[in-house]
Structure formats: structure tokens, C-alpha cells
Amino acid sequence: MPKMGESISEATIISWLKNVGDFVEAEETILEVATDKVDSEVPAPVSGVITEIRFQKNDVVEVGTVLALIDSEGVQEARNKKQDVVEKSSITSSVSSRDQSRDEAPQLETRNSKLETRNSDAFISPLIISIAQKENLSIEELQTIPGSGTDGRLQKSDVFNYLKNRKYPLKSIPQPTTQNLQPTTFPKPKINFVEGKDRIVEMDRMRKMIADHMVYSKQTSPHVTSYIEVDVTNLVNWRNENKDKFQEKHNEKLTFTPVFVQAVAKAIVDFPMINVSVDEKNIIVHNDINIGMATALPSGNLIVPVVKNANEKDLVALAKDVNNLAEASRNNKLKPEQIQGSTFTISNVGTFGSLMGTPIINQPEVAILALGIIKKRPEVITTEKGDEIAIRSMMYLSLSFDHRVVDGFLGGSFLRKVGDYLEQFDANTTI
């Protein structure tokens, strides 16, 4: 199993793209693996014939473990045989071969539901993850716990000892049982299924994770949403005038997103209590301002890449970060560290034509900002000559916040400040 990132010590096998006995070329993808929300392809290190596959679909394998064996001898002979089969196979057989090849494996090292800790990397096994979910431990916090196992491997006892002495303990998430489930008089609605017309689509792994996360957020945080309308005419005009220059000078697209990220980061500096997490009866105020960007994937799923230390970067740096993260998201090339550590999230619902939205908070954050579509319409504005009707570029902003720690005054003031930064955008800004 190849190394997937600085803090990743194991991965889950999604599928094999090759079978035992198949010939593979060097750098040909033979396996798909998953770490957290990121899926990756694993290439064959050499050309040859797969002689053994040691792990199967859904196995959790440690980084550095051998996944499969490849016989690199007689490569040319095997290559000729493969070509001969291709030439003689019919359309039907070629299709079935293609489907069959998606169940195959490469030459990697994997198995054991354990993980190897490298240097300061934290080991996170499925057992440890299940304990962490129950005890409200984040991946980042797990990685700070010293492991007492072989090569620094994190043991169950290490986690329990840490929880016992934890400075800010989080309340355990109760596990649903038949005993603690509250009876209800309202029956579960029956789903009508018409065989031959309706179809059943099983949720993929990411969709299941998203569903669980959304339900958990709604059950954890009492959501309140505030709205404002913002005049972004100056910003729109500036972007239209500078997007070609920006592309030519920096070889980067100039979208509205980096400006939105900048405005949010500035407002967080003004209202730091919006950049927090709730630890039972304590509030953890984050020093870093890391802005997550809710991003739709081609599959229809959702992922949140993170712009780190957004308050310390200018528009050019923010534009590069935003574009790189968006490109990596579309091509399923995000690294694990690029989706971790967000302290505040924005969701540009206007991308899909929505006027406004009421997004669900990305736990363990306490607020999320939705950005609606920018539309031109007549507005009454005040000028030196008095009130006039003019065509202006308008948009709605909506802030969903956790009412446990964010009251209306803080939420409304923060939202208004974001709007002010957008409305007061300097049209003379140079790039």
C-alpha cells in the first residue's frame, strides 16, 4: 500500500481493477483505495502478470503492506499473449473482460486492520475510529495521542487513557439501542415500490458518510438562519474588467470565490467567536482561520476542501488556492490534509442558480455561509441628486449558526460585516 499523505497510515480497498493471471503494464491502474473522503488509484509498479492478490474489497490495509504479487519475468511473452487475446475476442467477450478486470489487484503491500505509524503520523485503525466516533474525537485529535504499540501503533488502551485525562472531555454519543429508543405513535411512512418501473440505487460510501454527518449535525446543533441582501455591483464590475488581465498575468482564473473567502476571513477577524467549536460546556476558539468550500463532485456527492490561513493571504494567493482545490476536487486528486482542519465553511448555492439557501453546519464548526446567485435588477439607490432607480447586481447571503453558542446579535453582526466587505469592495484593487 503506497503512502497516501502525511497523516495517513492505512486505506480501505474499494475495488480491484485486475484479476490473478492478468497482465498489467507499469503505471497501469490496478486498484482503487479510499482514505477518509478521498479515493485514489493505485498503479502497478512494474509490468508483468499478477500471481497473487492478498487483500479483497473492503479490507483495511496498512501503508507499506504488500497488496499483490506481480511476476515481471517473461513480460514480452505475456504482452504478446494479451494482444493475441484482444485481437481474437468478440465484442461480447471484450465487454465481459473489461467488467472482469475491475475486480483485480496490484502489487502493493496491505492487509491487517492495523496501520503503521511513521514519524509523527498517527495510526488510526477501524477499531480506533469506531471509538473516536462514539467519544467525539476528531481525526486531528487522535493523531496527537502517543501510541504504545509496535512502531508507535495506537492501541485501544491509549485512547481510553487519553479520554480519562482529557482537558476538555466531550460527551459520548449514545449508541442507538432498542432500550433507549423513544416510542412514537407516528408510524414510519410506507414506501411504495413499483417493480419494473421504480429502481433501487444503493448509496455509495461517500453518500452514506454525508448522510450520517448531516443527520448528526442537525441533531447536535440547534440551527438558526439569518439573511441579508448585498449590492455587489462594484465587485462584479471589477471582476469583469480584470478577469482577462488576471488570467494573462497569473495564469489563473479569477472567480468570485476568492473574494468571498477574503471577506469571510476579514469578518472572522472582527468576530472571532464565530470561529469556534463546542466541547460540551466549553468553547474552543480557533486561532487559525481555515475556510472550507462546499464543492459538488461530478458524482453528485459533496466534499469540503479547505483554504488554510485565509486571513494571511492576498487575492492572488487565495485565487490560486481556490482554483487548485477546485481542480483537485473535480479530478478526485484531493489529498487528505486538504479536506481537514476547516473552522468555517461557505457554500456557493448560486452556482446552481439558487437565490438563497439554508445550509447545514459542517461539524464541529458553529456556522456556515450560503452565497446565492448574483442577479441584476432595478434598485432604489441614494445619490448626490437624491433617490434614483438603477440597475444593480444583487445577491442574498444566508448564515446558518449554532444557537448554543451563537446568538442572533453575533450571527447577524457577522453576516452584516461580510456583506459590508463585499459592498465596499475597492474597485481600484490591483492584482
TORKOL-4160 file (C-alpha; in steps of 0.2 Angstrom, whole numbers, padded with zeros to 4 digits, m for minus):
431
<pt num="1" X="0000" Y="0000" Z="0000"/>
<pt num="2" X="0008" Y="0016" Z="m0005"/>
<pt num="3" X="0009" Y="0032" Z="0006"/>
<pt num="4" X="m0007" Y="0042" Z="0004"/>
<pt num="5" X="m0002" Y="0058" Z="0014"/>
<pt num="6" X="0007" Y="0064" Z="0029"/>
<pt num="7" X="m0005" Y="0058" Z="0042"/>
<pt num="8" X="m0012" Y="0043" Z="0033"/>
<pt num="9" X="m0006" Y="0025" Z="0039"/>
<pt num="10" X="m0020" Y="0014" Z="0031"/>
<pt num="11" X="m0033" Y="0014" Z="0017"/>
<pt num="12" X="m0048" Y="0004" Z="0013"/>
<pt num="13" X="m0049" Y="m0006" Z="m0004"/>
<pt num="14" X="m0063" Y="0000" Z="m0014"/>
<pt num="15" X="m0061" Y="m0012" Z="m0029"/>
<pt num="16" X="m0048" Y="m0022" Z="m0039"/>
<pt num="17" X="m0047" Y="m0017" Z="m0057"/>
<pt num="18" X="m0036" Y="m0033" Z="m0062"/>
<pt num="19" X="m0038" Y="m0052" Z="m0058"/>
<pt num="20" X="m0025" Y="m0065" Z="m0054"/>
<pt num="21" X="m0017" Y="m0070" Z="m0071"/>
<pt num="22" X="m0020" Y="m0054" Z="m0079"/>
<pt num="23" X="m0005" Y="m0045" Z="m0087"/>
<pt num="24" X="m0003" Y="m0027" Z="m0082"/>
<pt num="25" X="0009" Y="m0013" Z="m0089"/>
<pt num="26" X="0019" Y="m0002" Z="m0077"/>
<pt num="27" X="0009" Y="0013" Z="m0071"/>
<pt num="28" X="m0007" Y="0005" Z="m0076"/>
<pt num="29" X="m0021" Y="0007" Z="m0063"/>
<pt num="30" X="m0025" Y="m0009" Z="m0054"/>
<pt num="31" X="m0033" Y="m0004" Z="m0038"/>
<pt num="32" X="m0044" Y="0009" Z="m0030"/>
<pt num="33" X="m0042" Y="0013" Z="m0012"/>
<pt num="34" X="m0051" Y="0026" Z="0000"/>
<pt num="35" X="m0044" Y="0036" Z="0014"/>
<pt num="36" X="m0057" Y="0046" Z="0024"/>
<pt num="37" X="m0067" Y="0055" Z="0009"/>
<pt num="38" X="m0053" Y="0054" Z="m0004"/>
<pt num="39" X="m0052" Y="0040" Z="m0016"/>
<pt num="40" X="m0036" Y="0036" Z="m0025"/>
<pt num="41" X="m0030" Y="0025" Z="m0039"/>
<pt num="42" X="m0015" Y="0013" Z="m0036"/>
<pt num="43" X="m0004" Y="0010" Z="m0052"/>
<pt num="44" X="0006" Y="m0006" Z="m0055"/>
<pt num="45" X="0025" Y="m0003" Z="m0051"/>
<pt num="46" X="0031" Y="m0015" Z="m0064"/>
<pt num="47" X="0025" Y="m0024" Z="m0080"/>
<pt num="48" X="0020" Y="m0042" Z="m0078"/>
<pt num="49" X="0007" Y="m0055" Z="m0073"/>
<pt num="50" X="m0002" Y="m0054" Z="m0057"/>
<pt num="51" X="0001" Y="m0070" Z="m0047"/>
<pt num="52" X="m0007" Y="m0067" Z="m0031"/>
<pt num="53" X="m0020" Y="m0054" Z="m0023"/>
<pt num="54" X="m0018" Y="m0054" Z="m0004"/>
<pt num="55" X="m0032" Y="m0042" Z="0001"/>
<pt num="56" X="m0050" Y="m0041" Z="m0005"/>
<pt num="57" X="m0063" Y="m0027" Z="m0007"/>
<pt num="58" X="m0067" Y="m0018" Z="0009"/>
<pt num="59" X="m0051" Y="m0024" Z="0018"/>
<pt num="60" X="m0042" Y="m0011" Z="0028"/>
<pt num="61" X="m0023" Y="m0011" Z="0024"/>
<pt num="62" X="m0008" Y="m0003" Z="0032"/>
<pt num="63" X="0003" Y="0008" Z="0022"/>
<pt num="64" X="0018" Y="m0002" Z="0016"/>
<pt num="65" X="0009" Y="m0018" Z="0016"/>
<pt num="66" X="0011" Y="m0029" Z="0000"/>
<pt num="67" X="m0006" Y="m0030" Z="m0008"/>
<pt num="68" X="m0002" Y="m0042" Z="m0023"/>
<pt num="69" X="0012" Y="m0050" Z="m0031"/>
<pt num="70" X="0017" Y="m0047" Z="m0049"/>
<pt num="71" X="0029" Y="m0059" Z="m0059"/>
<pt num="72" X="0039" Y="m0047" Z="m0070"/>
<pt num="73" X="0048" Y="m0062" Z="m0079"/>
<pt num="74" X="0043" Y="m0066" Z="m0097"/>
<pt num="75" X="0035" Y="m0049" Z="m0099"/>
<pt num="76" X="0036" Y="m0049" Z="m0118"/>
<pt num="77" X="0028" Y="m0066" Z="m0119"/>
<pt num="78" X="0014" Y="m0061" Z="m0108"/>
<pt num="79" X="0012" Y="m0045" Z="m0118"/>
<pt num="80" X="0010" Y="m0054" Z="m0134"/>
<pt num="81" X="m0002" Y="m0066" Z="m0126"/>
<pt num="82" X="m0013" Y="m0052" Z="m0120"/>
<pt num="83" X="m0013" Y="m0044" Z="m0138"/>
<pt num="84" X="m0017" Y="m0060" Z="m0146"/>
<pt num="85" X="m0032" Y="m0062" Z="m0134"/>
<pt num="86" X="m0038" Y="m0045" Z="m0138"/>
<pt num="87" X="m0037" Y="m0047" Z="m0157"/>
<pt num="88" X="m0047" Y="m0064" Z="m0156"/>
<pt num="89" X="m0060" Y="m0058" Z="m0143"/>
<pt num="90" X="m0078" Y="m0053" Z="m0149"/>
<pt num="91" X="m0087" Y="m0038" Z="m0144"/>
<pt num="92" X="m0096" Y="m0048" Z="m0130"/>
<pt num="93" X="m0080" Y="m0056" Z="m0123"/>
<pt num="94" X="m0071" Y="m0039" Z="m0123"/>
<pt num="95" X="m0085" Y="m0031" Z="m0113"/>
<pt num="96" X="m0085" Y="m0045" Z="m0101"/>
<pt num="97" X="m0066" Y="m0044" Z="m0099"/>
<pt num="98" X="m0067" Y="m0026" Z="m0095"/>
<pt num="99" X="m0080" Y="m0029" Z="m0082"/>
<pt num="100" X="m0070" Y="m0043" Z="m0075"/>
<pt num="101" X="m0054" Y="m0033" Z="m0075"/>
<pt num="102" X="m0062" Y="m0021" Z="m0062"/>
<pt num="103" X="m0061" Y="m0034" Z="m0049"/>
<pt num="104" X="m0042" Y="m0036" Z="m0050"/>
<pt num="105" X="m0027" Y="m0031" Z="m0040"/>
<pt num="106" X="m0009" Y="m0024" Z="m0040"/>
<pt num="107" X="0007" Y="m0026" Z="m0032"/>
<pt num="108" X="0005" Y="m0017" Z="m0016"/>
<pt num="109" X="0008" Y="m0021" Z="0002"/>
<pt num="110" X="m0008" Y="m0022" Z="0013"/>
<pt num="111" X="m0019" Y="m0031" Z="0025"/>
<pt num="112" X="m0021" Y="m0031" Z="0043"/>
<pt num="113" X="m0033" Y="m0019" Z="0050"/>
<pt num="114" X="m0018" Y="m0011" Z="0058"/>
<pt num="115" X="m0008" Y="0004" Z="0052"/>
<pt num="116" X="0010" Y="0009" Z="0053"/>
<pt num="117" X="0014" Y="0025" Z="0062"/>
<pt num="118" X="0028" Y="0034" Z="0053"/>
<pt num="119" X="0037" Y="0048" Z="0062"/>
<pt num="120" X="0024" Y="0059" Z="0069"/>
<pt num="121" X="0010" Y="0051" Z="0059"/>
<pt num="122" X="m0004" Y="0045" Z="0069"/>
<pt num="123" X="m0011" Y="0027" Z="0067"/>
<pt num="124" X="m0030" Y="0026" Z="0065"/>
<pt num="125" X="m0037" Y="0008" Z="0064"/>
<pt num="126" X="m0056" Y="0004" Z="0061"/>
<pt num="127" X="m0057" Y="0000" Z="0080"/>
<pt num="128" X="m0050" Y="0016" Z="0085"/>
<pt num="129" X="m0061" Y="0026" Z="0073"/>
<pt num="130" X="m0076" Y="0017" Z="0080"/>
<pt num="131" X="m0071" Y="0023" Z="0097"/>
<pt num="132" X="m0067" Y="0040" Z="0091"/>
<pt num="133" X="m0084" Y="0042" Z="0083"/>
<pt num="134" X="m0093" Y="0037" Z="0100"/>
<pt num="135" X="m0082" Y="0048" Z="0110"/>
<pt num="136" X="m0082" Y="0063" Z="0099"/>
<pt num="137" X="m0064" Y="0063" Z="0095"/>
<pt num="138" X="m0058" Y="0071" Z="0078"/>
<pt num="139" X="m0045" Y="0063" Z="0067"/>
<pt num="140" X="m0034" Y="0078" Z="0071"/>
<pt num="141" X="m0035" Y="0075" Z="0089"/>
<pt num="142" X="m0032" Y="0056" Z="0088"/>
<pt num="143" X="m0016" Y="0060" Z="0079"/>
<pt num="144" X="m0009" Y="0069" Z="0094"/>
<pt num="145" X="m0011" Y="0053" Z="0105"/>
<pt num="146" X="0005" Y="0044" Z="0108"/>
<pt num="147" X="0004" Y="0025" Z="0103"/>
<pt num="148" X="0011" Y="0012" Z="0114"/>
<pt num="149" X="0010" Y="m0002" Z="0102"/>
<pt num="150" X="0023" Y="m0009" Z="0090"/>
<pt num="151" X="0031" Y="0005" Z="0080"/>
<pt num="152" X="0021" Y="0018" Z="0089"/>
<pt num="153" X="0004" Y="0010" Z="0084"/>
<pt num="154" X="m0011" Y="0017" Z="0093"/>
<pt num="155" X="m0019" Y="0005" Z="0105"/>
<pt num="156" X="m0037" Y="0005" Z="0112"/>
<pt num="157" X="m0029" Y="0007" Z="0129"/>
<pt num="158" X="m0020" Y="0023" Z="0123"/>
<pt num="159" X="m0037" Y="0031" Z="0118"/>
<pt num="160" X="m0046" Y="0027" Z="0134"/>
<pt num="161" X="m0031" Y="0033" Z="0144"/>
<pt num="162" X="m0031" Y="0049" Z="0134"/>
<pt num="163" X="m0050" Y="0051" Z="0136"/>
<pt num="164" X="m0048" Y="0049" Z="0155"/>
<pt num="165" X="m0036" Y="0063" Z="0157"/>
<pt num="166" X="m0043" Y="0074" Z="0143"/>
<pt num="167" X="m0043" Y="0093" Z="0147"/>
<pt num="168" X="m0059" Y="0096" Z="0138"/>
<pt num="169" X="m0069" Y="0080" Z="0138"/>
<pt num="170" X="m0083" Y="0078" Z="0125"/>
<pt num="171" X="m0099" Y="0069" Z="0129"/>
<pt num="172" X="m0100" Y="0052" Z="0122"/>
<pt num="173" X="m0113" Y="0050" Z="0108"/>
<pt num="174" X="m0125" Y="0037" Z="0114"/>
<pt num="175" X="m0127" Y="0022" Z="0103"/>
<pt num="176" X="m0144" Y="0018" Z="0097"/>
<pt num="177" X="m0152" Y="0003" Z="0105"/>
<pt num="178" X="m0169" Y="m0004" Z="0107"/>
<pt num="179" X="m0169" Y="0001" Z="0125"/>
<pt num="180" X="m0166" Y="0019" Z="0123"/>
<pt num="181" X="m0176" Y="0022" Z="0108"/>
<pt num="182" X="m0191" Y="0033" Z="0112"/>
<pt num="183" X="m0208" Y="0025" Z="0106"/>
<pt num="184" X="m0218" Y="0035" Z="0094"/>
<pt num="185" X="m0236" Y="0035" Z="0089"/>
<pt num="186" X="m0232" Y="0040" Z="0071"/>
<pt num="187" X="m0229" Y="0025" Z="0060"/>
<pt num="188" X="m0214" Y="0025" Z="0048"/>
<pt num="189" X="m0221" Y="0030" Z="0031"/>
<pt num="190" X="m0223" Y="0016" Z="0019"/>
<pt num="191" X="m0213" Y="0017" Z="0003"/>
<pt num="192" X="m0222" Y="0012" Z="m0012"/>
<pt num="193" X="m0211" Y="0002" Z="m0024"/>
<pt num="194" X="m0217" Y="m0002" Z="m0042"/>
<pt num="195" X="m0207" Y="m0017" Z="m0048"/>
<pt num="196" X="m0202" Y="m0015" Z="m0066"/>
<pt num="197" X="m0204" Y="0004" Z="m0065"/>
<pt num="198" X="m0195" Y="0010" Z="m0050"/>
<pt num="199" X="m0177" Y="0006" Z="m0046"/>
<pt num="200" X="m0166" Y="0004" Z="m0031"/>
<pt num="201" X="m0150" Y="0013" Z="m0030"/>
<pt num="202" X="m0138" Y="0009" Z="m0016"/>
<pt num="203" X="m0129" Y="0023" Z="m0008"/>
<pt num="204" X="m0111" Y="0024" Z="m0011"/>
<pt num="205" X="m0098" Y="0025" Z="0003"/>
<pt num="206" X="m0097" Y="0044" Z="0002"/>
<pt num="207" X="m0115" Y="0047" Z="0001"/>
<pt num="208" X="m0118" Y="0036" Z="0017"/>
<pt num="209" X="m0104" Y="0047" Z="0026"/>
<pt num="210" X="m0113" Y="0063" Z="0020"/>
<pt num="211" X="m0130" Y="0057" Z="0026"/>
<pt num="212" X="m0123" Y="0052" Z="0043"/>
<pt num="213" X="m0114" Y="0069" Z="0045"/>
<pt num="214" X="m0129" Y="0079" Z="0040"/>
<pt num="215" X="m0141" Y="0070" Z="0052"/>
<pt num="216" X="m0128" Y="0071" Z="0066"/>
<pt num="217" X="m0126" Y="0090" Z="0063"/>
<pt num="218" X="m0145" Y="0093" Z="0064"/>
<pt num="219" X="m0146" Y="0083" Z="0080"/>
<pt num="220" X="m0131" Y="0091" Z="0088"/>
<pt num="221" X="m0134" Y="0110" Z="0084"/>
<pt num="222" X="m0150" Y="0120" Z="0085"/>
<pt num="223" X="m0149" Y="0128" Z="0068"/>
<pt num="224" X="m0154" Y="0146" Z="0066"/>
<pt num="225" X="m0153" Y="0155" Z="0049"/>
<pt num="226" X="m0151" Y="0174" Z="0045"/>
<pt num="227" X="m0152" Y="0183" Z="0029"/>
<pt num="228" X="m0146" Y="0199" Z="0021"/>
<pt num="229" X="m0146" Y="0206" Z="0003"/>
<pt num="230" X="m0130" Y="0213" Z="m0003"/>
<pt num="231" X="m0126" Y="0225" Z="m0018"/>
<pt num="232" X="m0111" Y="0218" Z="m0026"/>
<pt num="233" X="m0111" Y="0229" Z="m0042"/>
<pt num="234" X="m0093" Y="0236" Z="m0039"/>
<pt num="235" X="m0086" Y="0219" Z="m0036"/>
<pt num="236" X="m0095" Y="0212" Z="m0052"/>
<pt num="237" X="m0088" Y="0227" Z="m0062"/>
<pt num="238" X="m0071" Y="0225" Z="m0055"/>
<pt num="239" X="m0070" Y="0206" Z="m0059"/>
<pt num="240" X="m0077" Y="0209" Z="m0077"/>
<pt num="241" X="m0063" Y="0222" Z="m0080"/>
<pt num="242" X="m0049" Y="0212" Z="m0073"/>
<pt num="243" X="m0053" Y="0193" Z="m0076"/>
<pt num="244" X="m0043" Y="0193" Z="m0093"/>
<pt num="245" X="m0029" Y="0203" Z="m0086"/>
<pt num="246" X="m0028" Y="0191" Z="m0071"/>
<pt num="247" X="m0028" Y="0176" Z="m0082"/>
<pt num="248" X="m0014" Y="0183" Z="m0093"/>
<pt num="249" X="m0003" Y="0189" Z="m0078"/>
<pt num="250" X="m0005" Y="0174" Z="m0066"/>
<pt num="251" X="m0012" Y="0160" Z="m0077"/>
<pt num="252" X="m0026" Y="0158" Z="m0066"/>
<pt num="253" X="m0045" Y="0161" Z="m0067"/>
<pt num="254" X="m0052" Y="0175" Z="m0057"/>
<pt num="255" X="m0069" Y="0169" Z="m0050"/>
<pt num="256" X="m0079" Y="0177" Z="m0036"/>
<pt num="257" X="m0075" Y="0164" Z="m0023"/>
<pt num="258" X="m0058" Y="0171" Z="m0018"/>
<pt num="259" X="m0066" Y="0187" Z="m0014"/>
<pt num="260" X="m0080" Y="0179" Z="m0004"/>
<pt num="261" X="m0066" Y="0169" Z="0006"/>
<pt num="262" X="m0057" Y="0185" Z="0009"/>
<pt num="263" X="m0072" Y="0194" Z="0015"/>
<pt num="264" X="m0077" Y="0180" Z="0027"/>
<pt num="265" X="m0059" Y="0179" Z="0034"/>
<pt num="266" X="m0059" Y="0198" Z="0037"/>
<pt num="267" X="m0076" Y="0196" Z="0046"/>
<pt num="268" X="m0070" Y="0182" Z="0057"/>
<pt num="269" X="m0055" Y="0193" Z="0062"/>
<pt num="270" X="m0068" Y="0206" Z="0068"/>
<pt num="271" X="m0079" Y="0192" Z="0076"/>
<pt num="272" X="m0068" Y="0178" Z="0082"/>
<pt num="273" X="m0082" Y="0170" Z="0092"/>
<pt num="274" X="m0089" Y="0164" Z="0076"/>
<pt num="275" X="m0073" Y="0154" Z="0073"/>
<pt num="276" X="m0076" Y="0141" Z="0087"/>
<pt num="277" X="m0081" Y="0123" Z="0091"/>
<pt num="278" X="m0091" Y="0117" Z="0106"/>
<pt num="279" X="m0083" Y="0105" Z="0118"/>
<pt num="280" X="m0098" Y="0101" Z="0129"/>
<pt num="281" X="m0098" Y="0116" Z="0141"/>
<pt num="282" X="m0083" Y="0124" Z="0134"/>
<pt num="283" X="m0080" Y="0134" Z="0119"/>
<pt num="284" X="m0064" Y="0131" Z="0109"/>
<pt num="285" X="m0059" Y="0147" Z="0100"/>
<pt num="286" X="m0048" Y="0143" Z="0085"/>
<pt num="287" X="m0033" Y="0154" Z="0081"/>
<pt num="288" X="m0031" Y="0148" Z="0063"/>
<pt num="289" X="m0045" Y="0154" Z="0050"/>
<pt num="290" X="m0047" Y="0140" Z="0038"/>
<pt num="291" X="m0061" Y="0142" Z="0026"/>
<pt num="292" X="m0070" Y="0126" Z="0019"/>
<pt num="293" X="m0078" Y="0127" Z="0002"/>
<pt num="294" X="m0093" Y="0115" Z="0000"/>
<pt num="295" X="m0089" Y="0108" Z="m0018"/>
<pt num="296" X="m0100" Y="0097" Z="m0028"/>
<pt num="297" X="m0092" Y="0082" Z="m0036"/>
<pt num="298" X="m0096" Y="0075" Z="m0054"/>
<pt num="299" X="m0103" Y="0060" Z="m0045"/>
<pt num="300" X="m0116" Y="0072" Z="m0036"/>
<pt num="301" X="m0108" Y="0069" Z="m0019"/>
<pt num="302" X="m0101" Y="0084" Z="m0009"/>
<pt num="303" X="m0084" Y="0087" Z="m0002"/>
<pt num="304" X="m0076" Y="0102" Z="0008"/>
<pt num="305" X="m0058" Y="0106" Z="0003"/>
<pt num="306" X="m0050" Y="0119" Z="0014"/>
<pt num="307" X="m0041" Y="0136" Z="0011"/>
<pt num="308" X="m0029" Y="0136" Z="0026"/>
<pt num="309" X="m0025" Y="0153" Z="0035"/>
<pt num="310" X="m0036" Y="0163" Z="0023"/>
<pt num="311" X="m0034" Y="0179" Z="0033"/>
<pt num="312" X="m0015" Y="0179" Z="0029"/>
<pt num="313" X="m0017" Y="0178" Z="0010"/>
<pt num="314" X="m0020" Y="0191" Z="m0003"/>
<pt num="315" X="m0032" Y="0189" Z="m0018"/>
<pt num="316" X="m0019" Y="0181" Z="m0029"/>
<pt num="317" X="m0014" Y="0168" Z="m0017"/>
<pt num="318" X="m0032" Y="0165" Z="m0012"/>
<pt num="319" X="m0037" Y="0163" Z="m0031"/>
<pt num="320" X="m0023" Y="0150" Z="m0033"/>
<pt num="321" X="m0028" Y="0140" Z="m0018"/>
<pt num="322" X="m0047" Y="0140" Z="m0023"/>
<pt num="323" X="m0043" Y="0135" Z="m0041"/>
<pt num="324" X="m0031" Y="0121" Z="m0036"/>
<pt num="325" X="m0043" Y="0114" Z="m0024"/>
<pt num="326" X="m0057" Y="0115" Z="m0036"/>
<pt num="327" X="m0047" Y="0106" Z="m0049"/>
<pt num="328" X="m0041" Y="0093" Z="m0037"/>
<pt num="329" X="m0059" Y="0090" Z="m0032"/>
<pt num="330" X="m0066" Y="0088" Z="m0050"/>
<pt num="331" X="m0052" Y="0075" Z="m0053"/>
<pt num="332" X="m0053" Y="0066" Z="m0037"/>
<pt num="333" X="m0035" Y="0071" Z="m0033"/>
<pt num="334" X="m0038" Y="0079" Z="m0016"/>
<pt num="335" X="m0025" Y="0074" Z="m0003"/>
<pt num="336" X="m0032" Y="0070" Z="0015"/>
<pt num="337" X="m0024" Y="0086" Z="0023"/>
<pt num="338" X="m0033" Y="0097" Z="0010"/>
<pt num="339" X="m0050" Y="0092" Z="0017"/>
<pt num="340" X="m0045" Y="0093" Z="0036"/>
<pt num="341" X="m0045" Y="0107" Z="0048"/>
<pt num="342" X="m0059" Y="0119" Z="0042"/>
<pt num="343" X="m0065" Y="0131" Z="0055"/>
<pt num="344" X="m0079" Y="0139" Z="0045"/>
<pt num="345" X="m0087" Y="0134" Z="0029"/>
<pt num="346" X="m0095" Y="0143" Z="0014"/>
<pt num="347" X="m0107" Y="0135" Z="0001"/>
<pt num="348" X="m0110" Y="0144" Z="m0015"/>
<pt num="349" X="m0128" Y="0139" Z="m0019"/>
<pt num="350" X="m0129" Y="0152" Z="m0033"/>
<pt num="351" X="m0118" Y="0141" Z="m0044"/>
<pt num="352" X="m0133" Y="0131" Z="m0047"/>
<pt num="353" X="m0145" Y="0145" Z="m0049"/>
<pt num="354" X="m0152" Y="0146" Z="m0031"/>
<pt num="355" X="m0157" Y="0163" Z="m0025"/>
<pt num="356" X="m0153" Y="0158" Z="m0007"/>
<pt num="357" X="m0150" Y="0143" Z="0004"/>
<pt num="358" X="m0151" Y="0136" Z="0022"/>
<pt num="359" X="m0136" Y="0125" Z="0023"/>
<pt num="360" X="m0132" Y="0113" Z="0037"/>
<pt num="361" X="m0117" Y="0116" Z="0048"/>
<pt num="362" X="m0101" Y="0107" Z="0045"/>
<pt num="363" X="m0097" Y="0099" Z="0062"/>
<pt num="364" X="m0088" Y="0103" Z="0073"/>
<pt num="365" X="m0090" Y="0121" Z="0066"/>
<pt num="366" X="m0104" Y="0133" Z="0073"/>
<pt num="367" X="m0108" Y="0142" Z="0057"/>
<pt num="368" X="m0109" Y="0141" Z="0038"/>
<pt num="369" X="m0112" Y="0154" Z="0025"/>
<pt num="370" X="m0123" Y="0152" Z="0009"/>
<pt num="371" X="m0120" Y="0163" Z="m0006"/>
<pt num="372" X="m0134" Y="0165" Z="m0018"/>
<pt num="373" X="m0134" Y="0169" Z="m0036"/>
<pt num="374" X="m0129" Y="0186" Z="m0042"/>
<pt num="375" X="m0144" Y="0194" Z="m0052"/>
<pt num="376" X="m0146" Y="0211" Z="m0060"/>
<pt num="377" X="m0162" Y="0221" Z="m0055"/>
<pt num="378" X="m0168" Y="0238" Z="m0053"/>
<pt num="379" X="m0165" Y="0245" Z="m0036"/>
<pt num="380" X="m0168" Y="0262" Z="m0027"/>
<pt num="381" X="m0151" Y="0270" Z="m0023"/>
<pt num="382" X="m0146" Y="0286" Z="m0014"/>
<pt num="383" X="m0135" Y="0298" Z="m0024"/>
<pt num="384" X="m0130" Y="0316" Z="m0023"/>
<pt num="385" X="m0146" Y="0320" Z="m0033"/>
<pt num="386" X="m0157" Y="0310" Z="m0021"/>
<pt num="387" X="m0165" Y="0293" Z="m0023"/>
<pt num="388" X="m0164" Y="0286" Z="m0040"/>
<pt num="389" X="m0168" Y="0269" Z="m0049"/>
<pt num="390" X="m0153" Y="0260" Z="m0056"/>
<pt num="391" X="m0148" Y="0243" Z="m0062"/>
<pt num="392" X="m0138" Y="0234" Z="m0048"/>
<pt num="393" X="m0130" Y="0217" Z="m0046"/>
<pt num="394" X="m0138" Y="0210" Z="m0030"/>
<pt num="395" X="m0136" Y="0194" Z="m0021"/>
<pt num="396" X="m0143" Y="0186" Z="m0004"/>
<pt num="397" X="m0131" Y="0179" Z="0010"/>
<pt num="398" X="m0138" Y="0167" Z="0022"/>
<pt num="399" X="m0129" Y="0162" Z="0038"/>
<pt num="400" X="m0134" Y="0146" Z="0047"/>
<pt num="401" X="m0127" Y="0146" Z="0065"/>
<pt num="402" X="m0127" Y="0135" Z="0081"/>
<pt num="403" X="m0138" Y="0144" Z="0093"/>
<pt num="404" X="m0130" Y="0135" Z="0108"/>
<pt num="405" X="m0115" Y="0147" Z="0107"/>
<pt num="406" X="m0120" Y="0160" Z="0093"/>
<pt num="407" X="m0134" Y="0172" Z="0097"/>
<pt num="408" X="m0144" Y="0182" Z="0085"/>
<pt num="409" X="m0133" Y="0198" Z="0088"/>
<pt num="410" X="m0117" Y="0189" Z="0085"/>
<pt num="411" X="m0124" Y="0179" Z="0070"/>
<pt num="412" X="m0132" Y="0195" Z="0062"/>
<pt num="413" X="m0117" Y="0206" Z="0066"/>
<pt num="414" X="m0105" Y="0194" Z="0057"/>
<pt num="415" X="m0116" Y="0192" Z="0042"/>
<pt num="416" X="m0119" Y="0211" Z="0040"/>
<pt num="417" X="m0100" Y="0213" Z="0041"/>
<pt num="418" X="m0097" Y="0200" Z="0027"/>
<pt num="419" X="m0110" Y="0210" Z="0017"/>
<pt num="420" X="m0101" Y="0226" Z="0021"/>
<pt num="421" X="m0084" Y="0220" Z="0015"/>
<pt num="422" X="m0092" Y="0214" Z="m0001"/>
<pt num="423" X="m0102" Y="0230" Z="m0004"/>
<pt num="424" X="m0087" Y="0241" Z="0000"/>
<pt num="425" X="m0075" Y="0231" Z="m0011"/>
<pt num="426" X="m0062" Y="0243" Z="m0018"/>
<pt num="427" X="m0065" Y="0244" Z="m0037"/>
<pt num="428" X="m0047" Y="0251" Z="m0039"/>
<pt num="429" X="m0039" Y="0235" Z="m0031"/>
<pt num="430" X="m0024" Y="0230" Z="m0041"/>
<pt num="431" X="m0019" Y="0212" Z="m0045"/>
